[in-house]
């Protein structure tokens, strides 16, 4: 595995911030809730939350990276790793191609290193536009490599999760990624290192039942849906109406599974402070 | 046999349940109940006993062998307290250096309001986390259905076997049909596409061995017993660290060699 080289990001969008380009200042976003029209740069200034109605925009992995990490600090790892079709699942190849075109990403998670207010960390963010951030073999492999790399370089890991769970089209191999990534998270933890997860809308299924729930500190975005079974499945199975706010981040905090709710505009500051609080003395456990 | 027939056969009420195998395999079994946090989940059976005169911890997903029992045990679909019961017993096994034998038979983790309120995702995640770090050997056998994270929570093992009539799957064919084909009736197509037979699992290197069960399951207990016996002997000489590393490497290689 080690002989596989790590590639620098071929994606130059990160290095060049188009939003600062005045010529680019045109209406590019419309709030789905209140129909307010915005430019990309305004949306970014407003932390991807509509200032008029409070609607939280879906954020791509690249937007998360630019939002949280110091400008120009991100160094992408394993950017060429992508899922194949091990089961020859009908329609999966086409689905993968569509996802690659619509999201401009090769897979449903982006991994790498960067810094937050000058403090180095390993970082991952799920890509909701790529098959709902689902985990197949490539996602599992990228995350496992990231945790192993972080262990070797003694870095904290910060991860943003958005996922429908294990990717059905890769069958049992998707399920195995839950165990594989759990193993890498566990090893990183046993080395005395910090892992913070930020659970975003929606984090469900096999991801909620593995690395999303294994962090030292679990933060969540307000109103994010977090749960193992999805609400529709529960309603169909139990034929019960679900209570208001069921499986929302606020509910998960009340039930004891989320440590802290964290609004977008405060995330960088909170993450930075948490990294500072864990600085230094991260000795290996005997 | 087509894939959906295999699914039905794996779910058949005629198949012996985990309890029967425990009776045939474990001497002086003592069932230990409860997770010490919330309650006792009848879908998970845990306890201690002797396997070939050596103390072992046994963890099982138990479907029940009568209609009444199946209802009481929620058809082997465990709630968070069931997984936490097994977690407690895993930690005990590590403390007293006992190997862990797991019998897996479930359509998946329980789905419901209570299960979510008590953290089904967290409970499974914690089991995976714990198992990936255990320094005692763990061996799992899928005796009927191995459904999704609910099965994996007792199958992060050093070696995993399947009875020849068992299935193992990322989610139920019914679930796959409704997610992929948006049509719950397409369950036969989904069963085929998921590749969930024991032969498929061996091909994907997800299991070590297929165990013969015979036409009336008469070979099942002896072949499970032989597999456990052989595995225990092979792992006898490994140090705690080697046992943990072997398990890590076993899962680490799954779905990785491509770029």
Interface residues (C-beta under 8 A of the other chain):
Chain A: X1 X4 X78 X80 X81 X82 X84 X86 X87 X89 X90 X91 X136 X137 X138 X140 X141 X144 X166 X168 X169 X170 X171 X172 X173 X174 X175 X176 X177 X178 X179 X180 X182 X183 X184 X185 X186 X187 X190 X204 X205 X206 X208 X209 X210 X211 X212 X213 X214 X226 X227 X228 X229 X233 X234 X237 X238 X240 X242 X243 X246 X247 X255 X256 X257
Chain B: X109 X111 X112 X113 X115 X116 X117 X118 X119 X120 X121 X122 X124 X125 X126 X128 X129 X131 X132 X133 X148 X149 X152 X156 X168 X169 X170 X171 X175 X176 X179 X180 X189 X193 X194 X195 X196 X200 X201 X204 X206 X247 X248 X251 X252 X254 X255 X256 X257 X258 X259
